[in-house]
Amino acid sequence: NIALAVCLLASLIAAVNSRTKPPLKTFIILMSVAFIVEMGNYYNLFPTIHQSNHWTFNIETVFEFYFFSYFFYQVLKQRNNKKLILFFVCAYPIVLLLSFLTVQHYYYFHTYTYMLGELYLIILCLLYFRELYTADDFKKLSTLPEFWIVTGLFIFCVGELPYMVLLNYLNNHFVLTSEYFKEYILGTLNIVMYAMFTTGLIWSIRKQI
């Protein structure tokens, strides 16, 4: 995935910039995890459990939810918004454990708890946009690194969530349609998201020059 590799490079450059804000500096961790999981599965480097590698994506996606919890906790200003993040951080492991023990075992992709996490991220993105809209001081959005990153995340989650809702049904009845969505629709959403992440990381560097 070229878009992911470029974003990883941009996150590395942002990480070594001593003046980059901490939430943006830590993007190197997120991008490294995504790159390792994608390359590891592409070259079959991870062991399979019940003939499945879904456990690797379960670990990756749960990590992403917690990473963006940290990111939004640093970016959002209002106390109630921060309380929502703390509630999710504490409650999500319980929901996840119950799901793995009852509904979807850990070697299946956790579609239900993943959809819950995506809905949570969409809400955080909307809260960020509301804080920007109601802020007293005017800011040029195109120069805000966080705006690019949040917008990219928002586009991806809003685009992917309907597919995830229908995923189990499509896999059982319309396998080719499911593969088409995964290959082209989700592929395009990934490219858009990583491109916007890269733009935001580049702006975080340029602002320091």
C-alpha positions in Angstrom: 0.0 0.0 0.0 1.8 3.1 -1.3 -0.4 5.5 0.5 0.3 3.8 3.8 4.1 3.8 3.1 4.1 7.5 2.3 2.1 8.2 5.4 4.6 6.2 7.5 7.4 8.3 6.1 5.6 11.5 6.9 4.9 10.3 10.4 8.6 9.5 10.8 9.6 13.0 9.7 7.0 14.5 12.1 8.3 12.3 15.0 11.9 13.5 14.7 10.8 17.1 14.6 11.4 18.3 18.1 8.7 20.9 18.0 5.9 18.7 16.6 3.0 18.4 19.0 2.8 15.1 21.0 -0.4 13.8 19.4 1.1 14.2 16.0 4.5 13.0 17.0 3.1 9.6 18.2 1.5 9.0 14.8 4.7 7.0 13.9 3.4 4.3 16.3 0.0 4.1 14.7 1.5 4.0 11.2 4.1 1.4 12.1 1.6 -0.9 13.6 -0.6 -0.6 10.5 2.3 -1.2 8.2 3.6 -4.2 10.1 0.1 -5.9 10.2 -0.5 -5.2 6.5 2.9 -6.4 5.3 2.9 -9.3 7.7 -0.4 -10.6 6.4 0.5 -9.9 2.8 3.6 -12.1 3.1 1.9 -14.6 5.5 4.4 -13.9 8.3 1.8 -14.4 11.1 0.5 -17.8 12.3 -3.1 -18.6 11.6 -5.6 -19.6 14.3 -8.4 -21.8 13.1 -7.1 -21.1 9.5 -7.6 -17.4 10.0 -5.4 -14.3 10.5 -8.3 -12.2 11.8 -6.7 -12.1 15.2 -4.0 -9.7 13.9 -6.6 -7.3 12.6 -8.5 -7.5 15.9 -5.3 -6.4 17.8 -4.7 -3.7 15.2 -8.2 -2.2 15.3 -8.4 -2.2 19.1 -5.1 -0.5 19.2 -6.3 2.1 16.8 -9.4 2.9 18.9 -7.2 3.5 21.9 -4.7 5.5 19.9 -7.3 7.8 18.7 -8.8 8.0 22.2 -5.4 9.4 23.2 -5.3 11.7 20.2 -8.8 13.2 20.7 -8.2 13.5 24.5 -5.3 15.8 23.6 -7.1 17.7 20.9 -10.6 18.2 22.3 -11.0 21.0 24.9 -14.4 20.6 26.5 -14.5 18.5 29.7 -17.6 16.5 28.8 -15.9 15.4 25.6 -13.0 14.2 27.6 -15.3 12.3 30.0 -16.8 10.5 27.0 -13.3 9.3 26.0 -12.5 8.1 29.5 -15.8 6.2 29.7 -15.1 4.4 26.4 -11.5 3.6 27.4 -12.8 1.9 30.6 -16.0 0.3 29.2 -14.7 -1.0 25.8 -12.5 -3.8 27.2 -15.5 -5.2 29.0 -17.6 -5.2 25.9 -14.8 -6.6 23.9 -14.2 -9.5 26.4 -17.9 -10.4 26.5 -18.1 -10.4 22.7 -15.0 -12.7 22.4 -16.4 -15.1 25.0 -20.0 -15.2 23.6 -20.7 -13.7 20.2 -17.5 -13.6 18.1 -14.4 -15.5 19.3 -11.0 -13.7 19.0 -10.1 -15.7 15.9 -13.0 -14.1 14.0 -13.0 -10.5 13.0 -14.9 -8.6 15.7 -17.4 -6.9 13.4 -19.9 -5.9 16.2 -17.4 -4.3 18.6 -15.6 -2.8 15.6 -18.7 -1.1 14.5 -19.2 0.2 18.0 -15.6 1.6 17.9 -16.2 3.2 14.5 -19.4 4.9 15.7 -17.4 6.2 18.7 -14.7 7.7 16.4 -17.4 9.3 14.2 -18.9 10.9 17.4 -15.4 12.2 18.4 -14.9 13.6 14.9 -18.2 15.5 15.1 -17.4 16.8 18.5 -14.1 18.1 17.2 -15.9 19.8 14.3 -18.3 21.4 16.7 -15.5 22.7 18.9 -13.9 24.3 15.8 -17.2 25.8 14.7 -18.0 27.3 18.2 -14.4 28.5 18.9 -14.0 32.2 19.7 -10.8 32.6 17.6 -10.8 32.1 13.8 -8.5 29.5 12.4 -7.7 28.7 8.8 -8.7 25.1 8.6 -6.4 24.1 5.8 -3.4 24.9 7.9 -4.6 22.9 11.0 -2.9 19.5 11.0 -5.5 18.0 13.3 -8.3 19.1 11.0 -6.8 17.1 8.1 -6.3 14.0 10.3 -9.8 14.2 11.8 -11.4 14.8 8.4 -9.6 11.8 6.9 -10.6 9.6 9.8 -14.2 10.8 9.5 -14.5 10.1 5.8 -13.1 6.6 6.3 -15.4 5.7 9.2 -18.5 7.1 7.6 -17.7 5.3 4.3 -16.8 2.0 5.9 -19.5 1.7 8.6 -22.4 0.8 6.2 -20.2 -1.9 4.7 -19.5 -3.3 8.2 -23.2 -3.4 9.0 -23.8 -5.5 6.0 -20.6 -7.5 6.1 -21.8 -10.8 7.6 -24.9 -10.8 5.3 -22.8 -10.1 2.3 -20.3 -12.8 3.1 -23.1 -15.3 3.5 -25.1 -14.4 0.4 -23.1 -12.2 -1.9 -19.4 -13.1 -1.6 -18.4 -11.4 -4.8 -20.1 -8.2 -3.9 -18.4 -8.2 -0.5 -15.0 -8.7 -2.2 -15.7 -5.9 -4.6 -16.5 -3.5 -1.8 -13.4 -4.6 0.1 -11.1 -4.3 -2.9 -12.3 -1.1 -4.4 -14.5 0.9 -2.0 -12.5 0.3 1.2 -9.3 0.5 -0.8 -10.3 4.0 -2.0 -11.3 5.0 1.5 -7.9 3.9 2.8 -6.1 5.9 0.2 -8.1 9.0 0.9 -7.6 8.6 4.7 -3.8 8.1 4.5 -3.5 11.0 2.0 -5.2 13.3 4.4 -3.2 12.0 7.3 0.0 12.7 5.3 -1.2 16.2 4.5 -1.9 16.9 8.2 1.5 15.5 9.2 3.3 17.7 6.5 1.4 20.7 7.8 2.6 19.9 11.3 6.1 20.1 10.1 5.7 23.2 7.9 4.2 25.2 10.8 7.4 24.8 12.7 9.6 26.2 9.8 
